[in-house]
Amino acid sequence: MRAAVRQVADGIYLVHGSHTNWVILTEGDAVTLVDTGYPGDRALLLDSLAQVGGSPEAVAAVLITHAHNDHLGSAEYLHSAHGTPVYLHEAEVPHARREFLHQVSVGRVLRNGWRPGVLPWAVHALRSGGTRHVPVTAPEPFPAPGPLDLPGRPVPVPTPGHTLGHCAFQVPDAGVVISGDALVSGHATARIKGPQLLPDMFHHERTRAVASLAALEDLDGEVLLPGHGPVHRGPVREAARAARERAA
């Protein structure tokens, strides 16, 4: 099984899993992994590391944009099997431990089943482990403010709304913004393509998700790596502004 790996800048790769993306930042032999896909994406995840010359042992840390199963899927595997630290925004740490779960419910999905693409997406999510119990046993908040001392030197950018502690990441030297689900460029259940918020049913607090687009509008960057959809090239601030206008 081969992962779809695309190099978008020097040492930076966007990987398309099954309906969800993750990002690999490399520096020499070391790797920072941003998100991990669904639990069922593990073979793709391991293949993507191999394609860029990495390995599970080379992952210095896993950064999680938010603790939904399609982003958290293999974080505990890497931690338990290889001792890899798993970092999130402090507000998202208890979510990763599954002290609570802010994720679209089966009932809400069924109520939206008439919308194009929702039922096929739901079937795929179930088969890929979207409802599986995959807590991280020892998630940690980011160790310090500002750039993280990890390959790529990513800078956390809090963007709450999709979940309480959702966090994007900026790689300033490369002009790259990793937006997770705060700003996407497509989704199996979306009717449009291009910069946008996910459909309303996926957000814990939609109003805050819209407001958090302002944090992305403040960032310099020309490459947007979303949690869903293809890479988007062009000013990130304009992409966030376009999503805000669509959301309105």
VEXDREN-2710 file (C-alpha; in Angstrom, 1 decimal):
% VEXDREN-2710
k/r/px/py/pz
1/MET/0.0/0.0/0.0
2/ARG/1.5/3.3/-1.1
3/ALA/0.9/6.7/0.4
4/ALA/0.5/9.7/-1.8
5/VAL/3.4/11.9/-0.7
6/ARG/4.0/15.3/-2.2
7/GLN/7.0/17.5/-1.5
8/VAL/5.9/21.1/-1.2
9/ALA/9.1/22.7/0.1
10/ASP/12.6/21.7/1.1
11/GLY/12.1/19.1/3.8
12/ILE/8.3/19.4/3.9
13/TYR/5.9/16.8/2.6
14/LEU/2.1/16.7/2.5
15/VAL/0.7/13.2/2.6
16/HIS/-2.8/12.3/1.5
17/GLY/-4.2/9.4/3.5
18/SER/-7.7/8.1/3.2
19/HIS/-9.7/11.3/3.3
20/THR/-7.2/13.0/5.7
21/ASN/-3.8/14.6/5.3
22/TRP/-0.7/14.6/7.5
23/VAL/2.6/16.5/7.2
24/ILE/6.2/15.3/7.5
25/LEU/8.9/17.8/8.4
26/THR/12.4/16.5/7.9
27/GLU/15.8/17.8/9.2
28/GLY/18.7/15.4/8.4
29/ASP/17.6/12.0/9.7
30/ALA/15.0/13.4/12.1
31/VAL/11.3/13.9/11.5
32/THR/8.4/15.9/13.0
33/LEU/5.1/14.3/12.2
34/VAL/2.0/16.6/12.2
35/ASP/-1.1/14.4/12.6
36/THR/-1.3/10.7/11.8
37/GLY/-4.5/10.0/9.9
38/TYR/-7.2/7.5/10.8
39/PRO/-6.3/4.3/12.8
40/GLY/-6.8/2.4/9.6
41/ASP/-4.2/4.6/7.8
42/ARG/-1.2/3.2/9.8
43/ALA/0.2/1.3/6.8
44/LEU/0.0/4.5/4.7
45/LEU/1.6/6.4/7.5
46/LEU/4.6/4.1/7.8
47/ASP/5.0/4.0/4.1
48/SER/5.0/7.8/3.9
49/LEU/7.8/7.9/6.4
50/ALA/9.8/5.4/4.4
51/GLN/9.3/7.3/1.2
52/VAL/11.0/10.4/2.6
53/GLY/13.8/8.4/4.1
54/GLY/12.4/8.3/7.6
55/SER/11.2/5.6/10.0
56/PRO/9.0/5.5/13.1
57/GLU/12.2/5.5/15.2
58/ALA/13.3/8.8/13.5
59/VAL/10.1/10.7/14.6
60/ALA/11.3/13.2/17.2
61/ALA/7.7/14.1/18.1
62/VAL/4.1/13.9/16.9
63/LEU/2.2/17.2/16.8
64/ILE/-1.5/16.9/16.7
65/THR/-3.7/19.7/15.4
66/HIS/-6.7/18.3/17.2
67/ALA/-7.8/15.0/18.8
68/HIS/-10.3/13.7/16.3
69/ASN/-9.7/10.1/15.3
70/ASP/-8.8/10.9/11.7
71/HIS/-5.9/13.0/12.9
72/LEU/-5.0/11.1/16.1
73/GLY/-5.2/7.6/14.7
74/SER/-1.6/6.3/15.2
75/ALA/-0.3/8.7/17.8
76/GLU/-0.6/6.3/20.7
77/TYR/1.0/3.5/18.6
78/LEU/4.1/5.7/18.0
79/HIS/4.2/6.7/21.7
80/SER/3.8/3.1/23.0
81/ALA/6.0/1.4/20.5
82/HIS/8.8/4.0/20.1
83/GLY/8.5/6.3/23.0
84/THR/7.6/9.2/20.7
85/PRO/6.3/12.3/22.6
86/VAL/2.8/13.5/21.5
87/TYR/2.3/17.3/21.8
88/LEU/-1.0/19.3/21.5
89/HIS/-2.4/22.6/22.7
90/GLU/-3.0/22.4/26.5
91/ALA/-6.7/22.7/26.0
92/GLU/-6.6/19.6/23.7
93/VAL/-4.6/17.4/26.0
94/PRO/-7.6/16.0/27.9
95/HIS/-9.4/15.5/24.6
96/ALA/-6.5/13.3/23.5
97/ARG/-6.8/11.3/26.7
98/ARG/-10.5/10.9/26.0
99/GLU/-11.6/12.6/29.2
100/PHE/-14.3/13.9/26.8
101/LEU/-15.0/13.5/23.1
102/HIS/-16.0/16.5/20.9
103/GLN/-16.5/14.7/17.6
104/VAL/-19.5/14.5/15.2
105/SER/-22.0/12.0/16.6
106/VAL/-23.4/9.1/14.6
107/GLY/-26.9/10.7/15.1
108/ARG/-25.8/14.0/13.7
109/VAL/-24.2/12.2/10.7
110/LEU/-27.5/10.4/10.0
111/ARG/-29.5/13.6/10.3
112/ASN/-27.2/15.0/7.5
113/GLY/-27.3/11.8/5.5
114/TRP/-29.3/13.4/2.8
115/ARG/-26.4/15.7/1.9
116/PRO/-24.2/14.7/-1.0
117/GLY/-21.2/12.6/0.0
118/VAL/-22.1/12.2/3.7
119/LEU/-23.1/8.6/3.7
120/PRO/-20.2/7.4/1.6
121/TRP/-17.9/9.4/3.8
122/ALA/-19.5/7.9/7.0
123/VAL/-19.0/4.3/5.7
124/HIS/-15.4/5.1/5.0
125/ALA/-14.9/6.7/8.4
126/LEU/-16.3/3.6/10.2
127/ARG/-14.2/1.2/8.2
128/SER/-11.1/3.3/8.9
129/GLY/-11.6/3.5/12.7
130/GLY/-13.4/6.8/13.0
131/THR/-15.3/5.6/16.0
132/ARG/-12.6/3.5/17.5
133/HIS/-11.4/4.2/21.1
134/VAL/-7.8/5.5/20.5
135/PRO/-6.8/7.6/23.5
136/VAL/-3.2/8.8/23.9
137/THR/-2.0/7.7/27.4
138/ALA/0.5/10.5/28.0
139/PRO/-0.2/13.5/25.7
140/GLU/1.8/16.7/26.6
141/PRO/1.2/20.4/26.1
142/PHE/3.7/22.2/23.9
143/PRO/6.9/22.5/26.0
144/ALA/7.5/26.2/25.4
145/PRO/5.9/29.2/23.5
146/GLY/7.2/30.1/20.1
147/PRO/9.0/27.8/17.7
148/LEU/9.3/24.2/18.9
149/ASP/12.8/22.7/19.1
150/LEU/11.9/20.1/16.5
151/PRO/12.7/19.4/12.9
152/GLY/11.1/22.2/10.8
153/ARG/10.9/24.6/13.9
154/PRO/7.0/24.7/13.6
155/VAL/5.3/27.5/15.5
156/PRO/1.9/26.6/17.1
157/VAL/-1.0/28.9/16.2
158/PRO/-4.1/28.4/18.4
159/THR/-7.2/28.2/16.3
160/PRO/-10.0/27.0/18.6
161/GLY/-13.5/26.2/17.4
162/HIS/-13.4/23.0/15.4
163/THR/-12.3/21.6/18.8
164/LEU/-11.5/23.5/22.0
165/GLY/-7.8/23.3/21.6
166/HIS/-7.4/23.1/17.8
167/CYS/-4.0/24.4/16.8
168/ALA/-2.4/25.2/13.4
169/PHE/1.3/25.3/12.8
170/GLN/3.4/27.8/10.9
171/VAL/6.8/27.0/9.4
172/PRO/8.0/30.6/8.8
173/ASP/11.2/30.0/7.0
174/ALA/9.4/28.0/4.3
175/GLY/6.3/30.2/4.1
176/VAL/4.2/27.2/5.0
177/VAL/1.1/27.0/7.2
178/ILE/-0.3/23.6/8.4
179/SER/-3.9/24.4/9.1
180/GLY/-5.4/21.1/10.2
181/ASP/-9.2/21.4/10.2
182/ALA/-9.2/25.2/10.9
183/LEU/-9.0/25.8/7.2
184/VAL/-9.4/23.2/4.5
185/SER/-9.4/23.1/0.7
186/GLY/-11.9/20.4/0.2
187/HIS/-13.7/17.4/1.9
188/ALA/-15.7/14.4/0.7
189/THR/-18.9/16.0/2.2
190/ALA/-18.2/19.5/0.8
191/ARG/-19.9/20.8/-2.3
192/ILE/-17.2/23.3/-3.1
193/LYS/-13.4/23.3/-3.6
194/GLY/-10.9/25.8/-2.5
195/PRO/-10.3/27.5/0.9
196/GLN/-13.3/26.9/3.3
197/LEU/-14.4/25.7/6.7
198/LEU/-15.6/22.2/7.0
199/PRO/-19.3/21.7/6.9
200/ASP/-21.1/22.9/10.1
201/MET/-21.8/19.4/11.5
202/PHE/-18.1/18.8/12.2
203/HIS/-17.4/21.9/14.4
204/HIS/-17.7/21.9/18.2
205/GLU/-18.2/25.7/18.1
206/ARG/-18.7/27.0/14.6
207/THR/-18.7/30.7/15.7
208/ARG/-15.3/30.3/17.3
209/ALA/-14.1/28.4/14.2
210/VAL/-15.0/31.3/12.0
211/ALA/-13.4/33.8/14.4
212/SER/-10.2/31.7/14.4
213/LEU/-9.7/32.4/10.7
214/ALA/-8.5/35.8/11.8
215/ALA/-5.4/34.1/13.4
216/LEU/-4.6/32.6/10.0
217/GLU/-5.2/35.9/8.2
218/ASP/-2.4/37.4/10.3
219/LEU/0.2/34.8/9.0
220/ASP/2.7/35.3/6.3
221/GLY/2.8/32.3/4.0
222/GLU/2.3/31.2/0.5
223/VAL/1.6/27.4/0.9
224/LEU/-1.3/26.1/2.9
225/LEU/-1.3/22.4/3.9
226/PRO/-4.8/21.6/5.1
227/GLY/-6.1/18.6/7.0
228/HIS/-8.4/17.8/4.1
229/GLY/-8.0/18.6/0.4
230/PRO/-5.1/19.4/-1.8
231/VAL/-2.2/21.8/-1.1
232/HIS/-3.3/25.4/-1.7
233/ARG/-0.7/27.9/-3.1
234/GLY/-1.2/31.6/-2.7
235/PRO/-1.2/34.0/0.2
236/VAL/-2.6/32.2/3.3
237/ARG/-4.2/35.3/4.6
238/GLU/-6.2/35.6/1.4
239/ALA/-7.2/31.9/1.7
240/ALA/-8.4/32.5/5.2
241/ARG/-10.3/35.6/4.1
242/ALA/-12.0/33.7/1.3
243/ALA/-13.1/31.0/3.8
244/ARG/-14.5/33.7/6.1
245/GLU/-16.5/35.2/3.3
246/ARG/-17.9/31.8/2.4
247/ALA/-18.8/31.1/6.0
248/ALA/-20.7/34.3/6.2
END
